[in-house]
């Protein structure tokens, strides 16, 4: 295997595939586990108890009904503790490869009090014993049985059982089986309730056929909210043969998925008779298995384990007469497993941004504060690995050089402010070389450690060749450039990379204001010329759970976080349809709206007024404190995000992005732009990796009904010493022809942790 093949192999996902037989009524033996591994399965499901225990419990229920007919004061019966006749499960080497399945006939949501009471005891007894034996993953009895949606009362009862189960075993992961939408479950996945096993007529639970593909998500949302977003709670998502719309799939993508369950009916036979998945299912599998913690794949209902070996070590085969009448079968012992392994080997490589973000998905980081903190070399190095940003900067500088040289007919003074380790200076020199236009380069950097490296580079880098004037100072304190006669001069092109994930959150406006007086007022160019902040409300249960369970920190909900948003879903979409995927799925662009914009250079009158206010005197003070000399950099927005029908969800916060125009040629024919806005990044700067999005959290999640509006109020505030943000989200619903507020968050403010100027 050469280096390229090894690299490609290392990027392929690893599928952990398990076998589930709903009819299995005894604990999995070591022999059966070994057979599963021999075929290629990584795990297998196993009941905790056996058919003897089930028979005993059913007899207990029937006996109580008979006795209660003559004595109404009889208390509800108690399920006995487990004994050797009820289970053969015990701590063995097979435990790590086992997923325990609690008795599916236990129905804690039954409207029959007797059935519900006994079922709760069965769940408690089995889960406690499984935890004792060292089982780490337990699938609870199903909430969804032979019905589209359980009643609200049933969901509440089930949620209570889940919450109590989470208190058992500190290392036990509790898994809830949930269908992806409201389709009727496959025949092999149907499960009888204990009340259907008794002799008396069962008391049927209320069946709700809402025709709503989000009804199963509603149930799950109630369960996890009841359990306070417990980190030990996950889902086993049943994939139907006919997939729902893309936005339904995306909703589940954001949830804590431990298992992706494929019933045998999900597969279709290809012309050769082999079971395969549709293009849509393949696309879903690719997307879900690229989660930071990819789900296990469970083949449900397949009797693909080999038959027990005979005494001579061979599996029994059919007689010639039997073989003559048997239908032709694929010569593969476990065809569905083999097919999933084929898909694993066929997965496309990750795009550059996804490869770069490995390990950073949904990992919350505080935004950089380069004005107050001196960055480490490794931080600069990460930025410099970007394959797009610096190439685009070089293009922008080249365009600006051409425009200015046509007018000035002399060497162009180029100043890189916040030069770091020098990548922008290098690109500016390269732009000069490719255009043939001479420059007078200046590199301004306040970081004393980076300054040492800049001096070394100027002395040793043949491209720099000692011609760069390296200046150690805060750009706002720089005395400015000088010409060949050591006379004060003006900068023609001011180049900076001060942008943050939300455009202005690393104080680019304040920094460039402080150095603009060195820019030639008649023709001076700033690169970037402008930048905009963008926002969209999202559902991100994983991030919310992360913040919720962090140690007590009163400010954790009042901080914006830089993070590679990964396991989330947008709540608002536009009517603009995206191109159909390879699977033919139709989806719509997320509604990501502009909050505000900054442009450079500013009009002289704005900076003059700022300077006047900075001197104090009988002038109005700042709205948020101070003299108000930085108030021209305050911003605010009120954005309305429409929510489509059958798109309800929970808002956990606001995702933030930015776009920037590095340079637009004077004739308007060429423009160089960067973007991390998902709606424009592919067109403007595909594969750029320098910035992750920003996330503004909500302390209390907001329920968003169908056809509602999410309204966002956001402000960028300043008191002349620091800059901070405030954000508030409200949900509005049209009722009786009038829009009414149904939910509203508190006002979140990062003032206590604002960016110091």
N, C-alpha and C positions, 0 to 999 in steps of 0.2 A: 504494500500500500504506500503510494507516494504521499508527499506532504499535503497536496491539494485534496486527495481522497480522505486522508486522516482528518483534515480540517472539516470537510463536509460531514464526515461521520460523527464528529464530536458535536456538530450542531443539530443532529437529528434528535427528535424527542424520544424518550423511552416510554413505551406503553407497558403499564402494569395491568395484566388482564386476568380476570377471575372467572370462575365457573359457578353458576347458581342454578340449582334444581329445586324448584318450589315444592316438589313432591318428596324431597328427601326428608325422612321422618326419624332419622337417628343421627347421632353424633358422628362426624367424619372420623374415620379410622386413619391410622398412620399409613396403612396399605393404600387406601383410597387417595390420600394426600400425595403419596409417592407416585401413584399413577398419573395424577393431574400434573405433577411437575414433569414427569417423563414426556407427556404430550407437549408441554410448553406453557401450561398455565402458571401464573405466579402466585395465585391464591385460590381459595375455594370457600364457599359459604357453608356454614354448619349450624344445625339447630343446637340449642342448649340442652333441650330435653327430648324425650322420645315419645313414641306412640303410646306407651304404657302410661306415661304421665298425662297425656291428653285424655286417654280413656278414663283415668282416675278422676280428673277434674270434671269431665262431662257427667260422670256418675254422681259426683258430689253435687252438682247443680240439679240433676234430676231428683236425687234423694231429698234435697231441701225443698223442692217444689211439692213433692208428695207430702212431706211432713207439714209444710206450711199450710197445706189445704185444710188441715184439721187443727192447726195451732198458729194463729196469725201473729202471736207474740214472739214467735221463734226468731232469734237473732240471725243475721246473715252468717253463712258458714265461713270457716277459715281454711285456706289452702295449706296443707302440711308442708313441712320443709322437704327439700329434695333428699332422696336416698339413692343407693346404688341401682335400684330397679327403675328409677326415673331418668337417670342420665349416666352416660359413660364418659362424659367430659372430665378431664383432669389435666393438670399441668404437664405438658409434653413438648417435644421439639416441634410439633406441628402447630402449636398455638400462634407463633408469629406470622404464619401464612394463612391464618384462619380469620374469617369475618363471621362473627356470631350473629345468627338471626333468631330473634325472640319469636316465640310461638305466634304465627300469623293469625291464628284463630282467636287469640285474645283481643277482645273488642272493648276498650275502655270508653268508647263513645256510644255504646249501646243505650237505647232508650229504656231497656229493661234494667232496673237497678241491680238485680241479682247478677246478671251477666257482667255489667260494668264493675261491680264490686269484686267478683272473682277475678276478672281480667286484670284489674289493678294489682291484685296480689300476685298473679302469675308473672306479670312484668317485673315486679319488685324482686320476687324470688329468683327469677332467671338472671336478671341483670346483676344482682349481687353475687351470684355464684360465678357468672362469667368474669366479673372483675376479680374475684378471688383467684381464679385459674390463670389470670394474666392476659386475658383477651383484651386487646386495645381498641377494637372497633366493633360496635354493636348496632345492628339495624333493628329499629323498633317495629312492633306490629304496625301494619299500614293504617293510615287514616282514610285513604281512598280505597274503596273496595270495588263493588260492582255498581258504581254509580258515578255520575259526572262530578258532583260536588257535595260534600257533606254539609249538613245544616250548620248555622253559626254556633248553636249550642254544642254540637259535636266537636267543632274545631276548638272551642274554649276548653272542653273537657280533655281533649287530646293535648292541648298546649300545657295544661296543668300537669298532666302525666309526664310530659317531656321535661318540664322544669324540675319535677321531683327526681327524675332519672339522672339529671345532671349533677345531683348532689351525691351520687353513688360512685365511688371510685375516682380518685384524683387524676388518674391517667386515662380514663375511659373516654373515647370519642363516641358521641351519640349521633346516629345517622337516621334521618327521617326520609322515608320513601315518598317522593312527590312526582306526579305526572307533569310533563312539560306544559300541557294545555288541557282542555276539557274533553278530549277524545276518550271514547270508551276504552278501557284497558284491554290489552290483548288477552285472548282466552287463556293462555298459559300463565298469565299474571293474576287471574281472578282468585280471590281468597274468600273462603267461607268464614263467617263469624261463628263463635262458639254457640250463639243462640240458635244458629241454623242446624246444629248437631243434636240438639235436644229432641225429645219426643213431642213436646208441646209445640203449638204453633208459634213461630218466632214473632217477636214484636218488631216490625220493620222500622228502621230509622228513616227520618225524613230524607227524601232524595231531591236534590235541587239540580235541575238541568237548566243552567243559566244561559247556555249557548255562548258563554263568555270565555275566551281563551286565557284570560288572566285570573280566572276564578281559583285555580290551583295556587297561583302565586299569592293571591289574597290570603289563602289559608296559611301558607308558609310565612308570610309577613306577620300575621297575627302570632304565630308560634314563636318566631325569633324575637319579636318585640316583648312577648310575655317572658321570654328567657333572657331579656336584657342583652341581646347580641352576644351570647355566651361563646367564648372561643372554642369550646369543646363540642359545639353543635354544628352539624353539617347536613347536607342533603345527598340523597341518591336520586338522581334525576332520570326518570324513565323517558326514553326517546321514542316517540310514536313513528309509525310507518310513514305517515303524511305529516311533514313538518309544518309548524305554524309560521306566520309572517316573521320576517327578520327581526322586527322590534321585540317580538315575544322571545325569540332566541337570545337577543342581546340582554333582555332583562335577567334571564337566568345566568348569563355569563358573569354578571356582577355579584352573584350569590356564592356563599361558601360551599362549593361543590366537591364532595369527596368521591362520589361514584357517578359514572355515566352508564346507565343500564340499557342494554340492547336486548330486546326479546327476539326470539327466533323469527317472529313475523315482521320485524323491522327490516330484515334482509329480504332481498328479492333474488330469484334465480336468473343467472345470465344464460345466454344461448347454450353454453356448455353444461348447464345444470349446477354450477357452483353458486353458493350464496354470496351476494355482493350488496353493497350499499349504493344508494343513488348519489348523484353528484352533489345534491343538497346535503345529504348526510355526511359525505366526505368533507365538504367545506366546514360543516359544523364540527366534525371531529378534529380537523386541523386547527380551528380557532380555539376550541376548548382545551386541547392538549398543549396549547402554548401559554396557558396560564402559568404563573410563577410556581404554583403548586398544582400541577395538572391532575385531573381526576383519574381514578382507576376506572378501567373499562370492565364491565360485568356482562357476560353473555348469559342471559336468563332464559330458562326453559329448554336449554339444549342438553340432550342426553348423549354427549359426545365423549364421555370418559370410556375407555376400553372396558370390555367385559372382564370379569375375573379370570385369571389364568387357570388352566387346567392342571392336573397333577403332573403332566409332563412339561409344564412351563409354557404351553402354547394356548392361544385363545381359541375357543371352540368356533368352528366355521360351519356354514350351512352344508347340508348334504347335496349331492348333485341334483336331486329332484327339487330341493328347496331353492337352490341357486337358479334353476331354470325358470322359476316363476317370480323370482325377486326382481323388482325394478332396478334399472341401472343406477348406481350411485357414484358420486365422485370418489376416486380412489384416494381420498384424503381422510385420515382418521378424525380430524376435528376441522372441518372446512371453514367454519366461521372464525375460529382462532387463527387458522393459517391465513385467511384473508386479512384480518386485522394486523397480523405481523407483516403482510405484504404492504399494507397502507403505511405502517410505521417506517418501513424502508424507503417508501416513495414520498415521504414528506418533503415539500420544497424547503430550501434553506431560508433562514431568517433574514429579513432585510437588515441593512446596516444599523438603523436606529434600534431595532429590537435586539440585535446582538450586543450593541453598546450598553443597552439598558438592563442586561441580565443582572439580576440581584438588586436592582433599584426599583423594580415595579412596586408602586404603592408604598414605597419607603419614604417617610416624611423627613425632610431636611429643612432647616431654617435657611432663608435666603441669605446670600452673601452680603456683607456690609464692607465693601472694599474701602470706603472712606474712613472707617474706624478700625478695620482689621487689615493687617498686612498678609496677603495671601501666601501660602506655601508654594514651593516650586511644583509639587505634584498637582496642585490645583490648576496652575497654568498649563501644565503638561496635558491634563485631560482636555482642556479647551482646545489646545493646539492640534489634537488628533482629528478635529472636525475636517472631513474631506470637502466640505462645501463652503463654509463660512468665509474662510480666508481667500479662497478662489474668487468668490463673489466680491469681496472687498477689493481685490486686485482689479477686477473689471471696473468697479465703481471709480477707483482712483484713476485708472487709465482714461475713462470717459471724461472725468473732470479735468485731467491734464490736457486733453485735446481741446476741450472747450476754452480753457483759460489761455493756453498757448496761442491759439488763434487770435486772441485779443491782446495778450501782453507781450508776446514775442521775446520772452526772457526766461531764465530759469525760474521754476515755480517753487515757492517756499511751502514745504509740506511739514506739518507738525503732527506727530502722533502723541496724543495726550492720554496718559494711562497706558504706557507702552508695554508694561509687563515684562516678559522675557524677549519681546521684540518681533513677534510674528507679523504684526501689521506694518512695522517698519520694513521688514523683509519684503512683504508684498508690495509696498509702495515703491521700493527700489526696483522690484521686478517690473512693475507697471511703467516706471520710467525707462527701463531698458527696452521693453517691448515696443513702446511708442516712440522711442528716440528723443523724448523730451527731458531735458536735464532738470533736476530738482535740487533744492537745498534742504536736506532733511534734518529735523529736530525730533528727538525722543524725550518726552517728559514723563518722569515716573517718581512717585513719592515713596514707594517701598524701598527702603535702604538695601535690602537683600537682592531684590530684582535689579537695583541700580548697579550693583557689583557685576552681575551677569551681563547687563547691557554694555558696560565698559569693556568687559572681556570679549564680548561678541564683536564690538566695534573694532577691537584690535586684532582679532583673529579670523573673523569671517571675511573671506575674499569678496563676497558680495557687498558687504558694508565698506570694507577697505578704508576704515578710519575716517570716513567723511561724514558720519552722523554726529551731530552735536547732542550729546547725552546730558540731560539736565535732571538733577535730583531736586524735586520740589513738588508740592501740591500744585496741580495745574492752576488753581485759583490764585496762587501766590507767585506764579511765574512772571518774571520781569519782561518776558517776550523775546522774540528773535532779533537778531542784528544782521545787517547786510555785510558785504565784503569790507566795507570801511568802518565796521563796528558801530554803525549808527543804528538807532532803533528802526525796526522794520515791522511790517504787518504780515500775518500768515495768509497765504492764498487758499490752502486746503487744510482744514482741521479734521483729523481722522481720530475716531474714538470707538471703543467697544465697551461702553458703559451700560448697555441694556441688560435688564433682568427679564425674568419670565413673564412679568406683567408690564413690560416695556420700561416703565419709569421707576420700578420698585428698588433699584439700586442707585437712585438719585442722579440719573443722567441729566435731567433738566437743570438741577442745581449746579452740577459740575460744569456743564457747558455754558451756563449763564456767567460763571465766574471767570471764564477764559475768553469769552466772546469779544472783549474789548481789544484783544490782540488780532482779531480777524479783520481783514480789510473790509471796510464798510461798503465799498462800491461793487466788489466782485467776489468777496470771500465766500468759500463753499464749506459747508459742514457735511461730513460723511459720518453718520447718517444725516439725511436732510429732515426726516420726520419719522415718527413712530406712533402706533396706535395700540391701545389696550382693548382686549376683547374678553367676553365672559359668557358662560352658559351654565344653568343649573344642572346638577347631575345627581344620580343616585350612586353612592359608593359605600355599601355596608361594611366592606372590609376596612376602609380607612376610619369610618366612624367607630367600629369596634376597637380598632387599635387605639384611638384617642380615649375612648370610654374607659378602657381597662388599664390605662397608664396610671402610674402613681399620682396621688393627689397633686395637681398643679392648677391653681386657679386661672392661670393665663393660657392654658393649652387650647381653649376654644377661641382665643382672641388673637391668634397668630396665623398669618398666611404661611403655607408650607410649599416648598418646591418639591415636586414628586413626579415620577414617571407614571402618570395615570394609566392604569392597566385594566383592573377588574372593576369596571364601572359601566353605567349606561346613561345616555342623555335622556332628559325628560321632555325636551321640546324639539320639534323638527319642523323644517320648512316644507313647502309643497314642491320643492325641487327634487325630482327623482334622480337618484344616482344611477350610473350605468349598471345594468344587471350584472350580477356576479357570474362566474363560470358555472355556478349551479342554477342560474336563472332566477335568483332571488332578487326581489325588488325592495329597495330601501330608500330612505329620504335623508337629505342632508340635515345634520343637527343645526338647530338655531343657535348660532354663535354671533352675538351682537357687539358692535363697537361701543366701548365705554367713553373714551376720550382720545385726544390726539395732542402731540407736542411737535413743534416744528422749530428748526434752527437754520440760520440765525434768527433771533427775535428782532422785531422792530426796535430801533434805537429809543423811541419814546417809551417803550415798556421798561427797558432797563434804566432809563433816566428817572422814571417815576419810582422804581424800586430803590435806586440810590438815594433819592430824596427822602423816602420813608425810612431808610436805614439810618439817616442822620438824626432821626427823632424830631422833636419840635411839636408845634401845635397842630398835629395831623391826627386823623383817626387811627386808632391802634388796630392791630390785627384782630380778626374775628375770633381766632383760636388762641390769641395771646401774642406777645411780642409787638414789634412796630408794624408788622404786616408787609415787610419788604419782600417776602417770598410768596405773597398771596397770589401773584400772577401764575404760580405753578400749582395752585389748588385746582381741583377738578371735581365734578359730580355728574351723576347720570341716573336716570330713571328708565329702566328697561322692562318691557313686557314680553314674556315668552309664552306663546300659546301652546297648549297641550292638546294633542289630537284625541279623538274618541278611542276608547280601548287602549289608552296609553298611560293610565294612572300609575302612580308610583310613590316613592318616598324621596324627598329632597334632603340630602345630607350635607350639601354645600354647593359652592360655585367654583367651576373650573375657569382658570384665567390663562390667556394666551397673548401673544403680541405679533404684530406685523411691522415691518420697517421699510421705508424707501431709502436705500443707501445713496443712490444718486439717479437723477433723471436728467438726461442730456438736454441742453438748451433748446434744441429743435424739437424735443418731445418724442423723438423716434425710438429712443432706447431708455430702458429703466432697469435698474438692478435692485432686487428686493429680497428680503429674507422674511420667513414666516414660520411660526410654530402653530398657527391656526389650522386645525385639521381640514377646514374647508378650502384652504388655499396653499398649504405647505407643499403639496405635490407640484403645483404649477410654479411656485416661486423659489423653493429651495429644497427640493426632494433630497432625502437622506442626510439632512443636516442633523447633527447630534449635540450641539453645544448647549442647548437649553431644554429643560423639561418644563411642563406646564406648572402653574401655581394653583393651589387649592385653598379656598376660603371656607373653613368649616362652619357648620351650624351646631350649636350645643344641643338643641332639641330637634330631631328630624321632623319634617313637615309632611303630612299626608297630602298628596296631590290627586284630586279626583279626575275622572275623565273630562275632557273638554273644558278644563279649567284654564286659568292664567296664572303664571308665576311672575311676580313683579319684584324686581331687584332695585334697591336704592343703595348706591355706592358713592363714597366720597374719598377724595385724596386731600388730606388736611395738613396744615403746617403751622407751627408757632415760631418760625424763624430759627429754631434750634434743631428741630427734627421734623420728619414727615411720617405720617401714618395713614391707615385706611380705616374706614367704617363700612359695614355692610349689614343689610337687613333684607330678609326675604319674606314675602307675603303671598298667600294663595287666595285667589278670587274665583268665585263661581257664579255663573248667571242663574239666578233663581227667579222665576216669574217675570222674566224680562228685565231684571235689574241685577247688576253685578254686586256681589256681596263678599266681604272678606270672611273666609272660613278658618284661616290659620295664619299666624304671623310669628316670626322669630323675634328674639330680642335684638337690640342693636349691638353688634359685635364691633369691638374697636381694638386696634393694635397700638393704641397710644402709649401704653406702658412699655412697649417694646418697639417703639418707632425707630426709624432709620436716622441716626444722628448725622447732622450736616457738618 
